Amino acid sequence: MQTWEEMKELQPLAGQMLMNSFKKDRISHAYLFQGNRGTGKKDMALLFAKSIFCKEREGAEPCQHCRDCKRIDSGNHPDLHWIEPDGQSIKKEQILHLQKEFTYTGLESNRKVYIIVDADRMTINASNRLLKFLEEPSQQTTAMLLTESGQTMLDTIRSRCQLLAFQPLNAKRVEEKLVQEGVSESNAKLLASLTNNLTEALEMNEDEWFANVRKLVIQLIEVLQNKPNEGLLFINHQWMPHFKERTQIQRGLDVLMLWFQDVINQYVDRDDAIVFVTEKERLNQATMRWSRQSAAACLTYVLEAKQKINQNVHPNLVMEQLTLQLQR
Ligand SMILES: [Zn+2]
């Protein structure tokens, strides 16, 4: 459950614009929510719908407990319609069906709201159909079109919508939001350092594969620190089997980079910047193994390895070379 205050922290501009439309009692017929995955578009659309339907709202804030609010939460409000791609695309029939629904008078009011998720994935026929619908707006209808890439939509549709640009979230906000969602503080810090996509971060938090990446990075550091001769052995027998695809290898290298960044943070006493908060003891030991300069060099080596992976150099070669560089 979100409030406008929370949404405004996440998306200050878009949140403020929507809140204002209640204050000025000027709700548009159509909005285009544009922004990357994980920037809060769905949450905002849901909250906006609640504010529209809630009869006990104060200012823009819906009460969250009336019949309307509750039915929106449970996904069965009769006058709120969601359209999502059916397979690869949103088809003309889906828009026709929506239009038909809208010809019926609402049971409790004539207010109707529809939300189209991945609106850029409408077929040409569906787009043209929707355009007709947008061209004859009824007083009581509000459309929210959600998209990651609004540029690919018909100009004629875009021009009929009020555009709301959703910004990438900054790391601090992602971290706070993750903690609110029940993620442990140490995980929240790590995840927020890897992605500004809230949805992806939450998925990674549940992902056993990713939990093992964190473990493997710590193990690799242990090996490099205490048994450098076994570095290559570790890479071939423990590390490589876990990373099958290039995107996975990149993820592993990202986490490794954060580790060396932390070593440097440890040197410069930037405690609040440290990501591996539960590994303070290990970080301390690491400063005995790597000087500040060599930690900076390691950071560069990892970056170079990432570039090589991008250039399609064989992952085994890249990782072996990197290991030799890191244990120097
Ligand atoms: Zn309510």
Residues whose N, C-alpha, C, O or C-beta is under 5 A from the ligand:
A	BS01	ZN	C54 K55 E56 P62 C63 Q64 H65 C66 C69
